[in-house]
Amino acid sequence: MEILRIILTVVFIIVCIALSVLVLMQEGKAQGLGAISGAAETYWGKNKGRSMEGALVKITKILAVAFIVLAAILNISRF
C-alpha cells in the first residue's frame, strides 16, 4: 500500500508541475478596448478550439481534474 502511495505522490507532483507550466503558457483572456468595438472577432478568435491555444485549454482542464482526483485519493489514503 505504501508503494502505491509513493507512486501516486510522484504522479501528483508531475501533474502539478505540468498544470503550472500549461497555465503560464496560455494567453490572457482580456482583449482590452478592442473587445468593445468587435475587433476581437477575427478568424483566429473564432477558431481557437482547433488551434494550439484550444489544445492547451483542453489539456489544462484534463490536468485540473486529475489534480483534484489525485489530491482526494492521497488525502483519503492518509489514514
Protein Blocks (a to p, Z undefined) as FASTA:
>chain_A
ZZmmmmmmmmmmmmmmmmmmmmmmpccfbebjmlmnopmmcfklmmmmmmmklmmmmmmm
mmmmmmmmmmmmmmmmmZZ
